[in-house]
Amino acid sequence: MELIRQQEFVQGFHYDALPEEHSEETAINVSLNPFEIQEEMEIDPEKNSILGLRIEFKIILDKVMLTGDVAQFVQIVDRKIEKIEDLSQDEVNELVRPLFVLIERMAFEITEIALDAPGIQLNFSQE
């Protein structure tokens, strides 16, 4: 699958210290939305696709909650994707992996600074 990725962007990222007693739970929502290719994009809409990828997350760690929203646009070359079911689970994983890496990096950096200790290393890999 040939991909042309736009830059990932962080729409929101927030760190909160949590009290010892809390009822928060981790929640991660991944969405992939096909976008209509416009004439001015100079992309053949019969053979290519553009997907908007987004991950909204609430990650609960020991005494810490990280919340946010990261996104990216990806062009899939020579393949028409009209709905999420047109992709295998491995293809979905490949598409969203850079966004999970971004979340891992931000979590490590902010917890290292905020806690004045080694950063918390998240690992979203499926291996």
A tleap script that builds the chain and sets N, CA, C and O, in Angstrom:
source leaprc.protein.ff14SB
mol = sequence {
  NMET GLU LEU ILE ARG GLN GLN GLU PHE VAL
  GLN GLY PHE HIE TYR ASP ALA LEU PRO GLU
  GLU HIE SER GLU GLU THR ALA ILE ASN VAL
  SER LEU ASN PRO PHE GLU ILE GLN GLU GLU
  MET GLU ILE ASP PRO GLU LYS ASN SER ILE
  LEU GLY LEU ARG ILE GLU PHE LYS ILE ILE
  LEU ASP LYS VAL MET LEU THR GLY ASP VAL
  ALA GLN PHE VAL GLN ILE VAL ASP ARG LYS
  ILE GLU LYS ILE GLU ASP LEU SER GLN ASP
  GLU VAL ASN GLU LEU VAL ARG PRO LEU PHE
  VAL LEU ILE GLU ARG MET ALA PHE GLU ILE
  THR GLU ILE ALA LEU ASP ALA PRO GLY ILE
  GLN LEU ASN PHE SER GLN CGLU
}
set mol.1.N position { 0.863 -1.166 0.000 }
set mol.1.CA position { 0.000 0.000 0.000 }
set mol.1.C position { 0.911 1.231 0.000 }
set mol.1.O position { 1.674 1.453 0.940 }
set mol.2.N position { 0.819 2.013 -1.056 }
set mol.2.CA position { 1.616 3.238 -1.140 }
set mol.2.C position { 0.848 4.389 -0.487 }
set mol.2.O position { -0.308 4.653 -0.814 }
set mol.3.N position { 1.524 5.061 0.442 }
set mol.3.CA position { 0.905 6.134 1.206 }
set mol.3.C position { 1.668 7.436 1.013 }
set mol.3.O position { 2.896 7.442 0.940 }
set mol.4.N position { 0.938 8.527 0.932 }
set mol.4.CA position { 1.523 9.868 0.980 }
set mol.4.C position { 0.905 10.529 2.198 }
set mol.4.O position { -0.284 10.850 2.216 }
set mol.5.N position { 1.731 10.728 3.215 }
set mol.5.CA position { 1.243 11.239 4.493 }
set mol.5.C position { 1.456 12.741 4.600 }
set mol.5.O position { 2.493 13.263 4.190 }
set mol.6.N position { 0.468 13.427 5.153 }
set mol.6.CA position { 0.648 14.811 5.558 }
set mol.6.C position { 1.248 14.791 6.964 }
set mol.6.O position { 1.289 13.744 7.610 }
set mol.7.N position { 1.701 15.923 7.423 }
set mol.7.CA position { 2.258 16.027 8.769 }
set mol.7.C position { 1.183 15.686 9.810 }
set mol.7.O position { 0.035 16.113 9.688 }
set mol.8.N position { 1.566 14.913 10.836 }
set mol.8.CA position { 0.644 14.670 11.940 }
set mol.8.C position { 0.426 15.996 12.654 }
set mol.8.O position { 1.316 16.846 12.674 }
set mol.9.N position { -0.754 16.177 13.242 }
set mol.9.CA position { -0.956 17.382 14.038 }
set mol.9.C position { -1.703 17.052 15.319 }
set mol.9.O position { -2.569 16.179 15.374 }
set mol.10.N position { -1.321 17.796 16.338 }
set mol.10.CA position { -1.901 17.625 17.670 }
set mol.10.C position { -2.993 18.668 17.817 }
set mol.10.O position { -2.718 19.867 17.844 }
set mol.11.N position { -4.223 18.212 17.910 }
set mol.11.CA position { -5.327 19.144 18.090 }
set mol.11.C position { -5.524 19.479 19.560 }
set mol.11.O position { -6.070 20.529 19.898 }
set mol.12.N position { -5.079 18.580 20.431 }
set mol.12.CA position { -5.172 18.830 21.855 }
set mol.12.C position { -4.345 17.820 22.616 }
set mol.12.O position { -4.250 16.657 22.224 }
set mol.13.N position { -3.749 18.266 23.702 }
set mol.13.CA position { -3.008 17.374 24.581 }
set mol.13.C position { -3.048 17.986 25.961 }
set mol.13.O position { -2.726 19.161 26.134 }
set mol.14.N position { -3.445 17.188 26.959 }
set mol.14.CA position { -3.610 17.730 28.300 }
set mol.14.C position { -3.116 16.722 29.336 }
set mol.14.O position { -3.362 15.521 29.225 }
set mol.15.N position { -2.418 17.235 30.339 }
set mol.15.CA position { -1.898 16.444 31.450 }
set mol.15.C position { -2.645 16.860 32.707 }
set mol.15.O position { -2.790 18.051 32.983 }
set mol.16.N position { -3.119 15.876 33.471 }
set mol.16.CA position { -3.754 16.146 34.760 }
set mol.16.C position { -3.212 15.181 35.800 }
set mol.16.O position { -3.116 13.978 35.556 }
set mol.17.N position { -2.865 15.709 36.942 }
set mol.17.CA position { -2.541 14.857 38.082 }
set mol.17.C position { -3.867 14.321 38.638 }
set mol.17.O position { -4.862 15.044 38.690 }
set mol.18.N position { -3.871 13.076 39.044 }
set mol.18.CA position { -5.086 12.457 39.584 }
set mol.18.C position { -4.919 12.196 41.075 }
set mol.18.O position { -3.819 11.896 41.537 }
set mol.19.N position { -6.005 12.311 41.824 }
set mol.19.CA position { -5.939 11.938 43.239 }
set mol.19.C position { -5.805 10.416 43.360 }
set mol.19.O position { -6.069 9.684 42.407 }
set mol.20.N position { -5.401 9.962 44.517 }
set mol.20.CA position { -5.249 8.514 44.753 }
set mol.20.C position { -6.534 7.761 44.407 }
set mol.20.O position { -6.497 6.717 43.756 }
set mol.21.N position { -7.664 8.303 44.851 }
set mol.21.CA position { -8.964 7.682 44.570 }
set mol.21.C position { -9.605 8.387 43.379 }
set mol.21.O position { -9.912 9.577 43.450 }
set mol.22.N position { -9.807 7.653 42.287 }
set mol.22.CA position { -10.467 8.225 41.112 }
set mol.22.C position { -11.193 7.115 40.364 }
set mol.22.O position { -10.914 5.931 40.556 }
set mol.23.N position { -12.109 7.509 39.527 }
set mol.23.CA position { -12.899 6.515 38.798 }
set mol.23.C position { -12.652 6.585 37.287 }
set mol.23.O position { -13.391 5.986 36.506 }
set mol.24.N position { -11.627 7.309 36.886 }
set mol.24.CA position { -11.315 7.450 35.463 }
set mol.24.C position { -10.818 6.130 34.882 }
set mol.24.O position { -10.166 5.343 35.569 }
set mol.25.N position { -11.135 5.898 33.604 }
set mol.25.CA position { -10.676 4.710 32.902 }
set mol.25.C position { -10.102 5.110 31.550 }
set mol.25.O position { -10.545 6.081 30.937 }
set mol.26.N position { -9.124 4.358 31.100 }
set mol.26.CA position { -8.513 4.613 29.794 }
set mol.26.C position { -9.536 4.372 28.689 }
set mol.26.O position { -10.304 3.410 28.731 }
set mol.27.N position { -9.531 5.262 27.703 }
set mol.27.CA position { -10.397 5.130 26.535 }
set mol.27.C position { -9.645 5.673 25.323 }
set mol.27.O position { -9.096 6.775 25.363 }
set mol.28.N position { -9.625 4.891 24.248 }
set mol.28.CA position { -8.956 5.308 23.017 }
set mol.28.C position { -9.931 5.072 21.875 }
set mol.28.O position { -10.460 3.973 21.709 }
set mol.29.N position { -10.162 6.128 21.084 }
set mol.29.CA position { -11.079 6.047 19.955 }
set mol.29.C position { -10.302 6.362 18.678 }
set mol.29.O position { -9.779 7.465 18.516 }
set mol.30.N position { -10.231 5.386 17.776 }
set mol.30.CA position { -9.553 5.564 16.497 }
set mol.30.C position { -10.615 5.690 15.415 }
set mol.30.O position { -11.528 4.868 15.332 }
set mol.31.N position { -10.495 6.724 14.584 }
set mol.31.CA position { -11.432 6.867 13.471 }
set mol.31.C position { -10.681 7.116 12.174 }
set mol.31.O position { -9.664 7.809 12.151 }
set mol.32.N position { -11.194 6.543 11.102 }
set mol.32.CA position { -10.667 6.731 9.752 }
set mol.32.C position { -11.841 7.143 8.880 }
set mol.32.O position { -12.823 6.410 8.759 }
set mol.33.N position { -11.737 8.307 8.281 }
set mol.33.CA position { -12.839 8.828 7.486 }
set mol.33.C position { -12.377 9.153 6.074 }
set mol.33.O position { -11.475 9.971 5.893 }
set mol.34.N position { -12.993 8.514 5.054 }
set mol.34.CA position { -12.667 8.880 3.673 }
set mol.34.C position { -13.128 10.312 3.381 }
set mol.34.O position { -14.204 10.734 3.805 }
set mol.35.N position { -12.288 11.048 2.646 }
set mol.35.CA position { -12.626 12.402 2.246 }
set mol.35.C position { -12.822 12.446 0.739 }
set mol.35.O position { -12.126 11.757 -0.006 }
set mol.36.N position { -13.759 13.249 0.302 }
set mol.36.CA position { -14.000 13.413 -1.126 }
set mol.36.C position { -12.833 14.166 -1.749 }
set mol.36.O position { -12.400 15.200 -1.242 }
set mol.37.N position { -12.333 13.628 -2.858 }
set mol.37.CA position { -11.230 14.275 -3.567 }
set mol.37.C position { -11.810 15.371 -4.460 }
set mol.37.O position { -12.670 15.119 -5.304 }
set mol.38.N position { -11.322 16.583 -4.251 }
set mol.38.CA position { -11.785 17.744 -5.018 }
set mol.38.C position { -10.948 17.891 -6.288 }
set mol.38.O position { -9.795 17.463 -6.333 }
set mol.39.N position { -11.532 18.493 -7.309 }
set mol.39.CA position { -10.866 18.672 -8.597 }
set mol.39.C position { -9.532 19.419 -8.463 }
set mol.39.O position { -8.555 19.073 -9.127 }
set mol.40.N position { -9.497 20.444 -7.601 }
set mol.40.CA position { -8.283 21.248 -7.447 }
set mol.40.C position { -7.135 20.480 -6.769 }
set mol.40.O position { -6.007 20.973 -6.740 }
set mol.41.N position { -7.399 19.308 -6.236 }
set mol.41.CA position { -6.351 18.519 -5.581 }
set mol.41.C position { -5.428 17.834 -6.588 }
set mol.41.O position { -4.345 17.380 -6.218 }
set mol.42.N position { -5.831 17.755 -7.830 }
set mol.42.CA position { -5.051 17.107 -8.890 }
set mol.42.C position { -4.701 15.666 -8.541 }
set mol.42.O position { -3.574 15.216 -8.746 }
set mol.43.N position { -5.675 14.963 -8.017 }
set mol.43.CA position { -5.554 13.546 -7.672 }
set mol.43.C position { -6.696 12.822 -8.363 }
set mol.43.O position { -7.841 13.268 -8.299 }
set mol.44.N position { -6.399 11.714 -9.021 }
set mol.44.CA position { -7.437 10.947 -9.710 }
set mol.44.C position { -8.350 10.280 -8.679 }
set mol.44.O position { -7.926 9.362 -7.977 }
set mol.45.N position { -9.615 10.745 -8.586 }
set mol.45.CA position { -10.510 10.191 -7.564 }
set mol.45.C position { -10.986 8.766 -7.865 }
set mol.45.O position { -11.546 8.104 -6.991 }
set mol.46.N position { -10.767 8.297 -9.086 }
set mol.46.CA position { -11.177 6.936 -9.448 }
set mol.46.C position { -10.179 5.899 -8.950 }
set mol.46.O position { -10.539 4.742 -8.731 }
set mol.47.N position { -8.915 6.314 -8.770 }
set mol.47.CA position { -7.861 5.362 -8.423 }
set mol.47.C position { -7.217 5.619 -7.063 }
set mol.47.O position { -6.422 4.799 -6.604 }
set mol.48.N position { -7.534 6.727 -6.410 }
set mol.48.CA position { -6.858 7.109 -5.169 }
set mol.48.C position { -7.876 7.452 -4.092 }
set mol.48.O position { -9.056 7.667 -4.367 }
set mol.49.N position { -7.391 7.497 -2.868 }
set mol.49.CA position { -8.253 7.831 -1.732 }
set mol.49.C position { -7.515 8.774 -0.791 }
set mol.49.O position { -6.286 8.771 -0.720 }
set mol.50.N position { -8.285 9.577 -0.076 }
set mol.50.CA position { -7.741 10.392 1.001 }
set mol.50.C position { -8.514 10.040 2.258 }
set mol.50.O position { -9.744 10.062 2.281 }
set mol.51.N position { -7.761 9.711 3.308 }
set mol.51.CA position { -8.376 9.374 4.586 }
set mol.51.C position { -7.952 10.378 5.639 }
set mol.51.O position { -6.797 10.802 5.685 }
set mol.52.N position { -8.892 10.750 6.477 }
set mol.52.CA position { -8.596 11.517 7.669 }
set mol.52.C position { -8.501 10.543 8.832 }
set mol.52.O position { -9.461 9.837 9.139 }
set mol.53.N position { -7.350 10.508 9.473 }
set mol.53.CA position { -7.128 9.622 10.612 }
set mol.53.C position { -7.175 10.453 11.881 }
set mol.53.O position { -6.655 11.568 11.912 }
set mol.54.N position { -7.787 9.926 12.921 }
set mol.54.CA position { -7.868 10.662 14.189 }
set mol.54.C position { -7.865 9.676 15.349 }
set mol.54.O position { -8.515 8.631 15.309 }
set mol.55.N position { -7.113 10.040 16.385 }
set mol.55.CA position { -7.142 9.272 17.624 }
set mol.55.C position { -7.479 10.239 18.748 }
set mol.55.O position { -6.756 11.205 18.993 }
set mol.56.N position { -8.583 9.968 19.425 }
set mol.56.CA position { -8.950 10.699 20.635 }
set mol.56.C position { -8.632 9.760 21.793 }
set mol.56.O position { -8.982 8.581 21.753 }
set mol.57.N position { -7.970 10.279 22.824 }
set mol.57.CA position { -7.518 9.384 23.880 }
set mol.57.C position { -7.664 9.997 25.260 }
set mol.57.O position { -7.574 11.208 25.458 }
set mol.58.N position { -7.895 9.100 26.198 }
set mol.58.CA position { -7.822 9.395 27.631 }
set mol.58.C position { -7.047 8.225 28.221 }
set mol.58.O position { -7.552 7.104 28.295 }
set mol.59.N position { -5.811 8.499 28.639 }
set mol.59.CA position { -4.928 7.455 29.133 }
set mol.59.C position { -4.714 7.679 30.627 }
set mol.59.O position { -4.223 8.725 31.050 }
set mol.60.N position { -5.090 6.684 31.409 }
set mol.60.CA position { -4.959 6.758 32.853 }
set mol.60.C position { -3.720 5.977 33.262 }
set mol.60.O position { -3.607 4.778 33.008 }
set mol.61.N position { -2.793 6.685 33.900 }
set mol.61.CA position { -1.571 6.095 34.423 }
set mol.61.C position { -1.596 6.232 35.937 }
set mol.61.O position { -2.570 6.743 36.491 }
set mol.62.N position { -0.578 5.801 36.598 }
set mol.62.CA position { -0.508 5.928 38.046 }
set mol.62.C position { -0.504 7.410 38.432 }
set mol.62.O position { 0.502 8.093 38.242 }
set mol.63.N position { -1.605 7.903 38.964 }
set mol.63.CA position { -1.762 9.283 39.437 }
set mol.63.C position { -1.740 10.331 38.325 }
set mol.63.O position { -1.631 11.524 38.612 }
set mol.64.N position { -1.842 9.913 37.068 }
set mol.64.CA position { -1.759 10.844 35.936 }
set mol.64.C position { -2.812 10.486 34.895 }
set mol.64.O position { -3.075 9.312 34.632 }
set mol.65.N position { -3.414 11.527 34.305 }
set mol.65.CA position { -4.323 11.329 33.181 }
set mol.65.C position { -3.841 12.194 32.021 }
set mol.65.O position { -3.610 13.392 32.179 }
set mol.66.N position { -3.694 11.569 30.852 }
set mol.66.CA position { -3.335 12.278 29.629 }
set mol.66.C position { -4.518 12.188 28.683 }
set mol.66.O position { -5.029 11.099 28.420 }
set mol.67.N position { -4.952 13.328 28.173 }
set mol.67.CA position { -6.059 13.340 27.228 }
set mol.67.C position { -5.656 14.134 26.001 }
set mol.67.O position { -4.781 14.997 26.069 }
set mol.68.N position { -6.294 13.841 24.884 }
set mol.68.CA position { -5.981 14.605 23.697 }
set mol.68.C position { -6.591 14.049 22.440 }
set mol.68.O position { -7.437 13.155 22.454 }
set mol.69.N position { -6.117 14.626 21.340 }
set mol.69.CA position { -6.672 14.362 20.029 }
set mol.69.C position { -5.561 14.637 19.017 }
set mol.69.O position { -5.072 15.763 18.924 }
set mol.70.N position { -5.160 13.614 18.260 }
set mol.70.CA position { -4.156 13.776 17.212 }
set mol.70.C position { -4.750 13.304 15.894 }
set mol.70.O position { -5.634 12.448 15.871 }
set mol.71.N position { -4.253 13.875 14.784 }
set mol.71.CA position { -4.853 13.560 13.491 }
set mol.71.C position { -3.823 13.640 12.375 }
set mol.71.O position { -2.732 14.183 12.551 }
set mol.72.N position { -4.192 13.087 11.221 }
set mol.72.CA position { -3.343 13.125 10.042 }
set mol.72.C position { -4.188 12.813 8.812 }
set mol.72.O position { -5.124 12.016 8.876 }
set mol.73.N position { -3.846 13.453 7.688 }
set mol.73.CA position { -4.434 13.110 6.400 }
set mol.73.C position { -3.454 12.234 5.642 }
set mol.73.O position { -2.251 12.494 5.639 }
set mol.74.N position { -3.979 11.180 4.989 }
set mol.74.CA position { -3.151 10.251 4.244 }
set mol.74.C position { -3.798 10.001 2.886 }
set mol.74.O position { -4.995 9.730 2.788 }
set mol.75.N position { -2.976 10.097 1.841 }
set mol.75.CA position { -3.435 9.717 0.509 }
set mol.75.C position { -3.002 8.286 0.256 }
set mol.75.O position { -1.838 7.942 0.458 }
set mol.76.N position { -3.931 7.451 -0.184 }
set mol.76.CA position { -3.624 6.076 -0.562 }
set mol.76.C position { -3.602 6.047 -2.087 }
set mol.76.O position { -4.603 6.320 -2.749 }
set mol.77.N position { -2.433 5.708 -2.621 }
set mol.77.CA position { -2.207 5.762 -4.064 }
set mol.77.C position { -2.655 4.460 -4.722 }
set mol.77.O position { -2.353 3.367 -4.243 }
set mol.78.N position { -3.377 4.599 -5.823 }
set mol.78.CA position { -3.841 3.474 -6.648 }
set mol.78.C position { -4.726 2.484 -5.897 }
set mol.78.O position { -4.696 1.279 -6.149 }
set mol.79.N position { -5.511 3.020 -4.970 }
set mol.79.CA position { -6.481 2.165 -4.271 }
set mol.79.C position { -7.647 3.021 -3.799 }
set mol.79.O position { -7.457 4.053 -3.157 }
set mol.80.N position { -8.834 2.585 -4.122 }
set mol.80.CA position { -10.042 3.303 -3.727 }
set mol.80.C position { -10.572 2.721 -2.422 }
set mol.80.O position { -10.892 1.535 -2.338 }
set mol.81.N position { -10.658 3.580 -1.403 }
set mol.81.CA position { -11.201 3.193 -0.099 }
set mol.81.C position { -12.468 4.021 0.118 }
set mol.81.O position { -12.415 5.250 0.159 }
set mol.82.N position { -13.592 3.347 0.255 }
set mol.82.CA position { -14.851 4.059 0.456 }
set mol.82.C position { -15.392 3.914 1.871 }
set mol.82.O position { -16.191 4.730 2.331 }
set mol.83.N position { -14.943 2.857 2.558 }
set mol.83.CA position { -15.379 2.634 3.940 }
set mol.83.C position { -14.285 1.859 4.656 }
set mol.83.O position { -13.453 1.211 4.021 }
set mol.84.N position { -14.292 1.928 5.965 }
set mol.84.CA position { -13.258 1.311 6.788 }
set mol.84.C position { -13.142 -0.190 6.523 }
set mol.84.O position { -12.057 -0.758 6.648 }
set mol.85.N position { -14.229 -0.821 6.165 }
set mol.85.CA position { -14.233 -2.262 5.918 }
set mol.85.C position { -13.421 -2.632 4.679 }
set mol.85.O position { -13.130 -3.809 4.464 }
set mol.86.N position { -13.048 -1.639 3.858 }
set mol.86.CA position { -12.211 -1.900 2.685 }
set mol.86.C position { -10.754 -2.150 3.067 }
set mol.86.O position { -9.940 -2.498 2.211 }
set mol.87.N position { -10.423 -1.977 4.341 }
set mol.87.CA position { -9.059 -2.154 4.831 }
set mol.87.C position { -8.971 -3.338 5.777 }
set mol.87.O position { -9.898 -3.604 6.542 }
set mol.88.N position { -7.859 -4.043 5.720 }
set mol.88.CA position { -7.624 -5.126 6.686 }
set mol.88.C position { -7.180 -4.506 8.008 }
set mol.88.O position { -6.821 -3.329 8.059 }
set mol.89.N position { -7.206 -5.300 9.070 }
set mol.89.CA position { -6.756 -4.802 10.368 }
set mol.89.C position { -5.284 -4.422 10.325 }
set mol.89.O position { -4.886 -3.439 10.950 }
set mol.90.N position { -4.473 -5.179 9.604 }
set mol.90.CA position { -3.050 -4.840 9.466 }
set mol.90.C position { -2.874 -3.497 8.746 }
set mol.90.O position { -1.995 -2.715 9.107 }
set mol.91.N position { -3.688 -3.231 7.750 }
set mol.91.CA position { -3.607 -1.955 7.026 }
set mol.91.C position { -4.030 -0.787 7.912 }
set mol.91.O position { -3.419 0.280 7.871 }
set mol.92.N position { -5.068 -0.989 8.704 }
set mol.92.CA position { -5.491 0.051 9.648 }
set mol.92.C position { -4.369 0.327 10.635 }
set mol.92.O position { -4.065 1.485 10.924 }
set mol.93.N position { -3.754 -0.723 11.152 }
set mol.93.CA position { -2.636 -0.564 12.095 }
set mol.93.C position { -1.495 0.217 11.465 }
set mol.93.O position { -0.908 1.088 12.107 }
set mol.94.N position { -1.175 -0.091 10.207 }
set mol.94.CA position { -0.113 0.624 9.498 }
set mol.94.C position { -0.465 2.106 9.330 }
set mol.94.O position { 0.396 2.972 9.481 }
set mol.95.N position { -1.707 2.386 9.025 }
set mol.95.CA position { -2.134 3.772 8.826 }
set mol.95.C position { -2.018 4.600 10.102 }
set mol.95.O position { -1.522 5.726 10.060 }
set mol.96.N position { -2.464 4.066 11.227 }
set mol.96.CA position { -2.516 4.857 12.462 }
set mol.96.C position { -1.257 4.768 13.320 }
set mol.96.O position { -1.138 5.501 14.302 }
set mol.97.N position { -0.329 3.902 12.981 }
set mol.97.CA position { 0.867 3.723 13.809 }
set mol.97.C position { 1.613 5.029 14.091 }
set mol.97.O position { 1.985 5.256 15.242 }
set mol.98.N position { 1.852 5.903 13.098 }
set mol.98.CA position { 2.563 7.157 13.400 }
set mol.98.C position { 1.844 8.027 14.441 }
set mol.98.O position { 2.498 8.756 15.187 }
set mol.99.N position { 0.532 7.959 14.499 }
set mol.99.CA position { -0.204 8.739 15.499 }
set mol.99.C position { 0.008 8.154 16.895 }
set mol.99.O position { 0.141 8.900 17.865 }
set mol.100.N position { 0.039 6.835 17.000 }
set mol.100.CA position { 0.319 6.220 18.298 }
set mol.100.C position { 1.752 6.512 18.748 }
set mol.100.O position { 1.999 6.716 19.937 }
set mol.101.N position { 2.694 6.532 17.805 }
set mol.101.CA position { 4.081 6.874 18.145 }
set mol.101.C position { 4.146 8.303 18.674 }
set mol.101.O position { 4.874 8.579 19.628 }
set mol.102.N position { 3.392 9.209 18.064 }
set mol.102.CA position { 3.345 10.598 18.526 }
set mol.102.C position { 2.805 10.677 19.961 }
set mol.102.O position { 3.354 11.405 20.787 }
set mol.103.N position { 1.747 9.940 20.256 }
set mol.103.CA position { 1.185 9.923 21.614 }
set mol.103.C position { 2.210 9.360 22.604 }
set mol.103.O position { 2.379 9.894 23.701 }
set mol.104.N position { 2.891 8.279 22.211 }
set mol.104.CA position { 3.925 7.697 23.079 }
set mol.104.C position { 5.011 8.723 23.393 }
set mol.104.O position { 5.443 8.854 24.539 }
set mol.105.N position { 5.439 9.439 22.378 }
set mol.105.CA position { 6.507 10.439 22.560 }
set mol.105.C position { 6.058 11.574 23.473 }
set mol.105.O position { 6.784 11.968 24.385 }
set mol.106.N position { 4.853 12.098 23.225 }
set mol.106.CA position { 4.354 13.195 24.057 }
set mol.106.C position { 4.181 12.743 25.502 }
set mol.106.O position { 4.513 13.484 26.428 }
set mol.107.N position { 3.661 11.523 25.702 }
set mol.107.CA position { 3.472 11.007 27.060 }
set mol.107.C position { 4.811 10.904 27.784 }
set mol.107.O position { 4.918 11.286 28.949 }
set mol.108.N position { 5.827 10.391 27.100 }
set mol.108.CA position { 7.143 10.253 27.726 }
set mol.108.C position { 7.701 11.622 28.112 }
set mol.108.O position { 8.143 11.827 29.243 }
set mol.109.N position { 7.675 12.550 27.163 }
set mol.109.CA position { 8.268 13.875 27.402 }
set mol.109.C position { 7.546 14.635 28.517 }
set mol.109.O position { 8.199 15.189 29.401 }
set mol.110.N position { 6.225 14.668 28.490 }
set mol.110.CA position { 5.498 15.474 29.479 }
set mol.110.C position { 5.587 14.850 30.867 }
set mol.110.O position { 5.681 15.574 31.858 }
set mol.111.N position { 5.559 13.516 30.959 }
set mol.111.CA position { 5.667 12.909 32.288 }
set mol.111.C position { 7.084 13.061 32.838 }
set mol.111.O position { 7.264 13.186 34.049 }
set mol.112.N position { 8.071 13.051 31.978 }
set mol.112.CA position { 9.446 13.276 32.444 }
set mol.112.C position { 9.585 14.669 33.038 }
set mol.112.O position { 10.213 14.841 34.083 }
set mol.113.N position { 9.004 15.663 32.379 }
set mol.113.CA position { 9.077 17.042 32.861 }
set mol.113.C position { 8.197 17.231 34.095 }
set mol.113.O position { 8.651 17.757 35.111 }
set mol.114.N position { 6.939 16.803 34.005 }
set mol.114.CA position { 5.972 17.059 35.080 }
set mol.114.C position { 6.308 16.322 36.368 }
set mol.114.O position { 6.089 16.853 37.457 }
set mol.115.N position { 6.834 15.118 36.261 }
set mol.115.CA position { 7.105 14.305 37.443 }
set mol.115.C position { 8.563 14.406 37.899 }
set mol.115.O position { 8.935 13.854 38.934 }
set mol.116.N position { 9.377 15.110 37.125 }
set mol.116.CA position { 10.803 15.252 37.417 }
set mol.116.C position { 11.430 13.884 37.707 }
set mol.116.O position { 12.130 13.689 38.701 }
set mol.117.N position { 11.148 12.955 36.801 }
set mol.117.CA position { 11.615 11.574 36.908 }
set mol.117.C position { 11.686 11.014 35.491 }
set mol.117.O position { 11.231 11.671 34.555 }
set mol.118.N position { 12.238 9.833 35.311 }
set mol.118.CA position { 12.212 9.246 33.969 }
set mol.118.C position { 10.775 9.201 33.429 }
set mol.118.O position { 9.834 8.874 34.152 }
set mol.119.N position { 10.636 9.534 32.156 }
set mol.119.CA position { 9.301 9.577 31.552 }
set mol.119.C position { 8.638 8.212 31.516 }
set mol.119.O position { 9.303 7.176 31.514 }
set mol.120.N position { 7.321 8.236 31.487 }
set mol.120.CA position { 6.534 6.997 31.406 }
set mol.120.C position { 6.491 6.566 29.955 }
set mol.120.O position { 6.064 7.322 29.082 }
set mol.121.N position { 6.939 5.339 29.704 }
set mol.121.CA position { 7.013 4.811 28.347 }
set mol.121.C position { 5.744 4.011 28.034 }
set mol.121.O position { 5.528 2.937 28.595 }
set mol.122.N position { 4.915 4.537 27.145 }
set mol.122.CA position { 3.754 3.791 26.659 }
set mol.122.C position { 4.200 2.885 25.532 }
set mol.122.O position { 5.208 3.157 24.880 }
set mol.123.N position { 3.467 1.814 25.292 }
set mol.123.CA position { 3.789 0.934 24.190 }
set mol.123.C position { 2.481 0.431 23.588 }
set mol.123.O position { 1.822 -0.444 24.149 }
set mol.124.N position { 2.117 0.996 22.444 }
set mol.124.CA position { 0.884 0.602 21.771 }
set mol.124.C position { 1.103 -0.479 20.735 }
set mol.124.O position { 0.147 -0.893 20.080 }
set mol.125.N position { 2.341 -0.958 20.558 }
set mol.125.CA position { 2.602 -1.925 19.504 }
set mol.125.C position { 1.833 -3.215 19.784 }
set mol.125.O position { 1.578 -3.575 20.933 }
set mol.126.N position { 1.482 -3.884 18.717 }
set mol.126.CA position { 0.666 -5.104 18.796 }
set mol.126.C position { 1.527 -6.347 19.001 }
set mol.126.O position { 0.996 -7.449 19.132 }
set mol.127.N position { 2.838 -6.184 19.030 }
set mol.127.CA position { 3.750 -7.334 19.091 }
set mol.127.C position { 3.899 -7.842 20.508 }
set mol.127.O position { 4.628 -8.805 20.745 }
savepdb mol mol.pdb
quit
